[in-house]
Amino acid sequence: MRWLSAIISQTHRSLHSSRKLFSTPRPSFLLVRVMAPTPVDAAEDTLRKDLAHKQSTIQAQADTVRGLKASGASKPDIDAAIRALNALKLEKASIETQLQAAVSGGSANRDSFRQALVNTLERRLFYIPSFKIYGGVAGLYDYGPPGCAIKSNVLGFWRQHFVLEENMLEVDCPSVTPEIVLKASGHVEKFTDLMVKDEKTGTCYRADHLLKDYCKEKLEKDLTITAEKAAELKHVMAVLDDLSAAELGAKIKEYGITAPDTKNSLSDPYPFNLMFQTSIGPSGVLPGYMRPETAQGIFVNFKELYYYNGNKLPFAAAQIGQAFRNEISPRQGLLRVREFTLAEIEHFVDPEDKSHPKFSDVGNLEFLMFPREEQMTGQSAKLFQIGEAVSKGIVNNETLGYFIGRVYLFLTRLGIDKERLRFRQHLSNEMAHYAADCWDAEIECSYGWIECVGIADRSAYDLRAHSEKSDVSLVAREKYPEPREVEKLVIAPVKKELGMAFKGNQKMVTEALEAMDEETALEMKNDLESKGEVEFHVCTLGKTVTIKKNMVSISKERRKEHQRVFTPSVIEPSFGIGRIIYCLFEHAFYTRPSKAGDEQLNVFRFPPLVAPIKCTVFPLVQSQQYEEVAKFISKSLTAAGISHKIDITGTSIGKRYARTDELGVPFAITVDSTSSVTIRERDSKDQIRVDVEKVASLVKEVTDGRINWQDDVLKIYPLHSSGSAED
């Protein structure tokens, strides 16, 4: 589906990496990046200019026709002028057709593909809207039997690939979280999206969605807008996540955007906290929230997990669980929902040593990466070796690079197309001041590039925040063989003075001061001593503030230490399981003609690893002998732990194949004798003949990935042609 590459790439707010949502600074609208035009943009720009020129030429020619008629010119002269006018109109229509194709980016094909996919998913019960008989609730979905099986297989492989292979400590924490925990993490104050209301009906909408929809529709449907206006609309779409409430409101008013359903006027945008609020206990005095992520449960248990691990670093803790976000106007199916499954890892590491002993295992992997520099200069993602990216400093450190490589292996083994998978580095205005580096694994689907995994070096922010709020020290220790005399930088913000000066912004200013590196801190110390005050940029506020001498103490002290006490850094891979599964659905879905050529058959090319059912067993005809053989094979498959299904319906074998192909079943076993059977592979439709006693062990080896159908099985078992196995 090469048409997908024409979709405009946009930065989506993370479904699964919520810290980005509330930590991202909002720079001034005039300071956000301006992306260089892509070749597609340049072609569209030329067409818009040609169309505008042609329109003015038509207008001039129409004036000429009217002038000839008014002056009583001869009929041949008038007819010639009209022919020229009509020719210009045909040329204009041709340009409009080309422009429509350029701006739509294959949207018709994209939409029809998505509709066929969703119809198949719902009809075969992969997933359906929740509470459907009552009309459903936006952003809530039920997984049916095949969907549950795929989700279970994905999570099972996640546990094997990460928890088992990396010796991680798995935890399972409650979904209901006390308010104090989420105040410390910043969710209570900052976990918001900007919302507008229909001023008459009170219906709520996400402000950025309305602005994005307006720009997209204007670009695709209004061919009369100028190239300059088109560039403006595209720029607005590119920087949506960076706009403040005032900037969003100004654009909504400028473009005359109204409520989609009623066309009523809209309120000014205002922040809406996305967490579901609740109370713990019958008295209601202990406020709480349904967790918007699973990570906080790991952070608050750091002390116990560190002790369990023998007080040694590095170590990683992992958690799979439900998270909840009260989305304002959820859409795009499984990509933006109100309850979803997260799989998150918090890898705790010494901030002075972020090397990884197994980095060489992934260092030679090559895949698409989209570094910050390429984004800023309007280039495309490029192939990089992850080892090269780390050695050149494109990726901040080995541990972060190691997890990027492991995420790549995880996604591609699930069945994600490596050509439609890229790792995009966060731009400077997307990252919090405390983050060392952040990358998103983005998968291309019919909705564009979708962020499915976030891999971030979050420094020591989270443990420090919970230490401060709880007054419990969440630190690690390294004992020295001999006492050491060390010189330490001490940054001590004076909270009383900062509170008086900055009031509600005190915390962010304090955090920014404490996060200064040594060079910046010492430079500030010199300026404060010589000038008495200094200008200091606070990323989270998006502005520069004045720090006076009485607001912070900065010094270097020498002392003897028997051990080094430090707050570990955190490398965090965070997986949105529903998003990964939906993108897998799109990458696996295709159609192929029936044998008769009279219809298109739906197929999911799921790898055996994630397929909901590994094989089906078909008695060729309704015969007691064949059914007994089918039951024997079924028992063997069950004993081997292989999910399967027996189909003894009287329909043709071709129709039974088509039904299972539509569920993504990789192998079909047809019982057409009592001693041996045929096994058909779904995608190639190749068949082999295997003794009944060997069926279960062969299917087990293939589905476990120990052998490959094309490279191994077909070398042992020759292709078999059977008229009975009709496709």
N, C-alpha and C positions, 0 to 999 in steps of 0.2 A: 504493500500500500504506500507507494512512494508519494501519493498526494498528501500524506500526513506531514511530510517535511515542509510543506508550504504554510502550515499553521503558524501563526504568530506566537513566538515563545513569550510567556509571561511568568512573572514571579508570583506563585500562589502562596497564600498564607498556609502554613503547614498544618495538615490534619493531625500530625503526630508529634511535632516538635514545638510545643507550645511556648517554650522559653523565647523563641524567636519573636513571637507575637507581642510579648510585653516588654522585651528588652531592646527591640530595634528602635534607634533614634529616628525622629522625624525631622529631616533637614528642611530648610526653606524650599519652597517650590522652585525658586529661581536657581537653586544650587544643585538640584538633582542632575544625574548624568544625562547627557544627550547622546543617544546611540547613533553611530554612523549608519547611513542607509545601506541596506543589503541590496544585492543585485535585483531581487524581486521588487523592492521599494523603488529602485531607480527606473525599472521598466514601467511600473505603475505611474510614477511621477511623469514620465515622458508621455504616456497615454493621456493623462489628465490635461497636460498642457496642449497636446494635439487636439483634444476634444474642445477645450476652451477656444483655441484658435479657429477650429472648424465652425464652432457655433457663431463666432463673430463674423466669419466669412459668409455664413448662411444669412445672417442678419443683414449684412451689406448687400448681398445678392437679392434678398427679398425687397430691400429698399429700391434697388435698381429696377426690379420688375414693377413695383408700384409706381415709380417715376416714369417708366415707359408708358404704362397704361394712362397715367394722368396727362402726359404730354401728347397723347394721341399717336404714338409711334405705330409703325406698320406691324401687321400681324406676324410676319416672319421674324422681325426683331424681337417682338414680345415672346413668341414661341421659343426662340433660341435662348432667351434669358431664362425662361421657365425650365427648359431642359437642363441648363447649367445649374439652376437652383436644385432640381431634383437629383442631379448627379452628386451635388454637395451633400444632400440629405442622406443619400446611400452611403457615401464615404463616412459621414457622421455615425450612421447606424453600425457600420463595420467597426469603427473605433470603439463604440459603446459595447459591442459584443466582446471585443478583445479585453476591454477594461473590466467588464463584468466577470470574465474568466479569471483575470488577474487578481481581483479583489476577493472573489469567493473562495479561491484556493481549493477548488474541488469540494466545496461545502455540500453540494447535492449528493455526490458519491459518499462523502463522509457521513452525512445524515442517514442515507439509505442503508449503509453498512451498519451503523450503530443501531438503527431500528430493527434490522434483521437479527442482529446479535441479541438485543434485549428481548425481542419476541421469543427467540429460542430459549434464552435463559429462564424466562418466566414460565413458558409453556412446559419446559422440562423440569421445572421446580428447582433450579439452581438457587434462585432467590426470588422473593415476591415482596410487594409492599406489606408491611405489618398491619394487622387489623383491617384487612382488605374488605371484609363484609360490612364494616362500618364506614367505609370510604377512605380508610388509611390515614396515616399521619406522616406529613413530609419529614424526610430525614430518618425514618425508621424502617428497617427491612428485616425479614425473616429469611434465614438460609434453609432451603429444603434439603432432602436427603443427599443429592449429589454435591450441593454447595457445602453442606456440613462435612462431607467426606474430603473434599478438596481442602477446606480450611484446616481440618485435622491433619491432613498430610503435609500441608505447608508448615504448620506449627511443629509437627513432629520432626520435619527436616531441619527447621530452625533450631530446635533443641539439640539435634545431633551435630549440626554444623557449627554452632556457637557454644552452647552450654557444655556439651560433652567433649568436643575436640579442644576447647580452650580451658577446660576445668573451671568453669564459672560456678558461682554460688547462686542457686536459684531461690528466690523468695516469692511469697504470695501474700500481698498486703490488702487490707480492706478497701473497698471502693468508696465508702463514706469517710471523709477526712475532716478533722476538726479545723475550724476557721484559723486558729493560730498558726497552724502549719502552712497554710496557703497564704497567710499574711507575710510570713517570713520569706516565702519563695517569690512573692511579688504578684501572685495571681489575683488576690482580692483587689489590689489597687489597679493593676495594669492589664488584666486578661480581658480585653474588650475589643469589640468591633464597632464601627460607626454606623448608626442606624438613623433612618428618617421615618416619619409617620405621615400617613394620609391625614390631612388636617380635619377632614370631615368624618371619615370612618374609623380612624385610629389604626388602620392596617399598617404593619411595620415592614420595612424593606431595608436591606443592606445598601448603604449609600454608594459604596464603590461598585456594587453589582449594577445598580441603575446607571451609573455613569459609564461603566464599561459597555453595557448593552446598547446605550445610546450611540457611543462612538463606533461600535462594531456595526450596528445597523446602518448608520450614516455612511460609513465607508463602503459597505457592501451594496447598498440599495440606492444611494443618492449619487449618481454619476456626474452630477452637475457641479459638485463642490470642486474648488480649485486645488491644485497641487499643494499650495501653502496650507490650506485648511486641512487637507488629508494628513499632512505631516504633523500639524498641531494635534489632531485627534489621535494619531498613533503615539505621539509623545505622551499624551495624557494617559493612554492605556499602559504605556511602559512604566510610568511612575505612580500608578494608582496606590501601591502599598506605602508610598512615602508621603502622601498628601495628609495634611492635618484636617481637623474637622472644619476649620474656617475655609481652607482651600477647596475641600470637597464641596462645601455648601456654595462657595462662589461659582464653581464650575457648573453645578446643577442649576443655579439661577441663570447663569450666562447662557446656557443651552436651552433653557425653558423646559427642563425635564419635569414631568408630572407623574402622579401615581399611575402605574401601568393599567390597572383595572378600571379606575374611575375617572382618570384624567384630572383629579383634584390636585390642588397645590400641596406641596410637601413642607414639613417642618425643617428647621435647620438640623444638620447632623449632630448627634450627641452619642457619647460612648455607652455601650450596653455590655455589661459583664456576661460572658458566655457560660459561666458555671451554673449548674443547677443547685440552688440553695436548699438546705433542709435543716432540721434540728435533731440533735442527738438526745434521746431520752424524752420521757413524757412531759417534763416540765417546760421544755423548750428553751431553757436558759443557756444550753451549750450549742451555739450555732455551728453548722458544718456545711460541707458541700460534697456533691458527687465529684470524685476526682477527675480533673481534665487530662491527666496523664498518670503514668505509674511511677515515674522516676522519684517523686518525693518520698515514697515509702522506702526506697533504697537509701536515700540520703540520710533520713532520720535514723536508720538502723546501721549507719556506718560503724559506729563504735563497737557494736556487738559482732558485726561481720569481720572487722579487722582483728578482733580477738580470736574469733573462730578460725581465721586464716593463720593463726600463729603469730599475730602482730607483724606480718610481712607484707611488703609491697613488691611489685604490683599485684593486684587481684581484681577480678571483675565480678559484679553481681548482676543478675538478670531477672527479669520478671515479664510474664505474659498475663494480660488481664484486660478487663473492660475499662474504657474511659468514656466520659460524658461531656458533651458540649452543646449548649442550648443555642444552636445555630439560628440566626435571624431568619434567613430564607434559604434553607438547604436545597440544593439541586445537584445535577450531574450524578444521580444514582448513588452508587457505593462510594463515590469519591468525596462526598461531603455529607456526613450523617451526624446524627445526634448521639448515637451510642455506637461504639466501635471497639475493635480489639487492637491493642498495642503490644509490641514486643520490644522491650527496651533493655539496653545494656549500659551500665555505668562502670567503666574501667578506671580504677584508681591507680595513679602513677606518681612517682616522685617528679615534681616540677623541674628538677635539675637533671633528670635523666629520663628522657622520653624515647629511648631506643627500645627496640623490640627483638627478643632473641629469635623469633621466627620470621622476621621480615624478609629474609632471603627466599622463603617459600613462595612469596607473592611478588617479589621484586621484578621479575621478568614479565609479569602480566601486562598486556597492552590493551587499552580500551579508550573510548572517547572521553576526553576531559575538556572542561570549559572554564579555564582559569579566568581570574578577574581581568587581566590585561586584555585578553581576547574579547571579552564582553564590552569593555570600555571603548575599544577601537572598532567595534562593529564586525568582528570576524566570527567565524563559526567554531564549533567544538572541533578539536583535533585529537588524533591518536597519540597517546603518551604511554611510555612504560612507567609504571608507578614508581619503580626504583629511580628512574631519571627525574621524575617530578619531585621526589623527596630530596635527591642530591642537589637539585638546582634551587631548592627553597620554595618551589611553587606550592608544595604541600609542606606544612609547618614542621612535621616531625615523623619519625618512623612509626610510632604507635598509631597515629592518625592514618598514615599511609597504609599500614598493615590492615586496619579495619576497612578502609576503602577497597582494598584488594579482596578481602574476605566477603564483603557485601557484593562485589561484582560476581564472584564465584557462586554465591548463594542465589542471586537473581537469575543468572544464566542457566544454572542447573535446574531451576524451577521451570524454565521454558521461556523466559523473557528474551526477546530478540536482541542480540548484542549490538546490532546496527541501530536500534531504537532505544538504546540505553546510554546515558551520559552522566558524568559527575560534574555538577556546576558549583563553582566556588562562590560563596557569598561576596557581594560587593561590600565596600567599606561602610556604606550607609545602611546595610542590612544587619551588621554585627553589633553586638553589645561591646562596650568598651573593655570588658573583662575577657572577651573571647579571643583565643589565639588564632583560630582558623575554623572555618565551617564549610562543609561541602554537602550538597544534596544529590542523592541518586535520583535522577529524573527519567521517567519512562514516557516515550511518545505514544499517544493513543489518539482517538478521534477528537478528544477535547484539547489536544495540544500536549506540551511537555508537562507532565504531572510529577510533582515531588512526592516520592514514595518512601524514601529513607533519608534521614538527616544524620550526618556524621560530623560531630562538632568537638573541638577542644575547648571546653568551657572553663579552663583554668580552675581556680579554687573557689569560685563565687558561691556555689550552692552550699558547700560545707560551712563556709564562713558565715553565710546568712543564717543558717540554722544554729550555728554556735552562738551567734550574737543574740538571737531571739530566745533560745532555750537556756542560755548560760551553762551549756554542757560543752566541754572541749571536744571537738571532732578533729583530732590531729593524729599524725603518725610520728614515730620516733626512730631515729637512727643513732645507736650508741657508738661512741668513738672508742677505739682501743686505748687512746691516751687523751687526757683533757686538752682542749684546743683553745687558744686565745683568738677570738674572732672579732671582727669589726662589723657591727650591724647597723643598718639604716632603720631609724625609728621615725615613723610618720604618725603623729598624734593629733588628729583633728580635735579642735575645742568645740564640742557639740553645743554648748550653751550659746557661744558666739555665732556659730553657724545657724542655729535655730532662730536666733533673733534676726539674722540677716536674710535667711532664705525660707524660713517658715516651712511650708509643706514640701519644699524641694530639698530640705536639709539632708535627707537620707541619700539622695542621688549625688549631691555634692560631696558628701562624706565618702561614699563608695568610690567616686572618681579620684579623690585625693589619695585614699588608701591604695588604689590600684596603680599609682604612678610607678614607673620604673626609676631606678636609682639616678640615672642621668637627668631626667625631668625634675625629680624631687630636689636634687642638689642645685639645679639651675633656679628653681623656685625659691629655695632657701637664700641664695645670693641676692635675687631680685628683692625679696621681702626685706632683707637686711639693709639694702642700699636705697630702695625706693619706698618701702613701707606697705606696698600693695602690688599685686600682679594680676594681669588678665589670664583667666584659666577657662579653657573650653571643656564643657561637660557634655559628653556625647549623648547621654540619655535625656538631657534637656534640649539638646539641639541648639545650644547657644553658649556664648561666652559670659562668664561671671567675674566679678572682682573679688579676689581673695586678699584680705588684709592680714597684717602681721600677727594680730591677736587671735586669728581664726585657726591657725595650725602651727604645730611645733615640729620641726624637722631637724634631726641630729644624727650623728654617727657615734656609736658607743663601742668601746672595747671591753670584752668580758671573757672569762674562762667558761667553757662549756664542756660538760661530760657527754652530752648528747645533742643531737640536732632535732628540734621539734618543728614540724612544718605541717601545713595544710595541703593534702594531696590535690593534684590536678585531676580533672575528670575528662576522659575521652568518652563521648556518648554517641553510639549508634542507636537510632530510634526508628522503628519500623511500623508503618501504617499497613496492617495486614489486609484490610479491606481494599485499600487502593492497589496493593500489589496483586491481589486476586483479580480485581476488575481488569487491570492491564494485562494480566495473564489470559483472561477470557478473550480480550481483543486480539492478542498476539497469536492465540491458538485457533481462532475461528476462521474457517474458510468454507467455500462451497465448491462442489464439483458435479459434473453432469452424471445422471444415472446411466446405466448401460444402454438403455433404449434412447437416451438423449432427449427425453421428453420433459425432464424436470431437473432442477438443481437441488442437490442433497447437501445438508448442513453437516460439517465435520468439525470437531475440536481435536487438534493435534496435541493433546496433553502428553508430556513425557510420562512413562509408567510411574515415576516417582510421585507425581501428584494426581494422577488419574483417579476419579472417584471410585471406579470399579476397574480392577486390573484385567479381568477377562470374563467372557460369557461362554456358556456351554449350550450348544444347540444339538439336540437329536435331529438328524436330517428329516426323518419322518416320524410320525407317532407310532412307535413300536415299543413293546415292553422290553425287548432285548436292549435296544438303544437307550431307553430310559434308565435301565439298570446300570449300564455303562456310565451314563451321565451322572447318576447318583454316586457311583464309585469315585469318579473324577472330582465331584463336588466335595466329597469327604476328604479326599487327598489335598485339595486346595485349602479347605478349612484348616486341616491339621498343619499346613505350611503357613497359615496366617495370611492367605491371599484372598482379598475381597473379590467376589464373583457373583454371577447371577445365572440361573438356569432358565432358558426360554423354550418351553415345550408347546408354544402356540402353533397352530396349523398353518400359519402364514408362510410365504416363500422364504427361502434362506436369504435371498437378496434383501427383502424388506426387513428381516431381522438384523442383517448386517447394518442397514441404514439406520435403524433405531439405535443400535449401540454406538455407531460412529458419531451420532448426534450427541451422545453422552460422553464422548471422548474415550471410550473403552479401547485400550491398545491392542488386545488380542481376542480373537473369537475362535473357540474350539468347536468344530463340527463333528459330531459322532455319526459316522456313516459306515462303521463296521464294529465288531465286538473286540477286535485285537488292537487296532490303531485308529488314530483320529487325525484330522487336518487341523492345523493352527494357522490362522490368517492374521497377518499384521495389518493394522488399520490404514496407515498412510500409503504404503506401497501396494497394498492388497496382495502381496506375495503370500503363498501358502507352502507349508511343509507338512510331511506326514511323520507322526511320532507314535511310538508304542504307548498304549494306555498307561502303563506303569510309570513311564518317564515324564508324563505331561506336567505334573505338579512341580517336580524338581526343576524342569527346564523353565517354566514360567516364573518360578521363584528366583532363579538366577538372573533372568532378564529384568524382572521388575525391581530387584534389589540393586541393579546396576553392575553386577559382577561380570556379566558378559553383555555384548551388544548384538542386536538382531542382524544388522547388516554385515558387521565385520566378523562375528563369531558364529552365530547360529546358522547362517546360510552356508558357511564352510563345512559344517558338520552334517546338516540336513539339506539335501538337494531340493530345489524348487519342485513343487507338486502342482500339476494341473488337473482340475476336476470339474467336469461339467455340472456336477451337483452344487458346487459352491459358486452359484451365479451371483454377480454383482449388479 
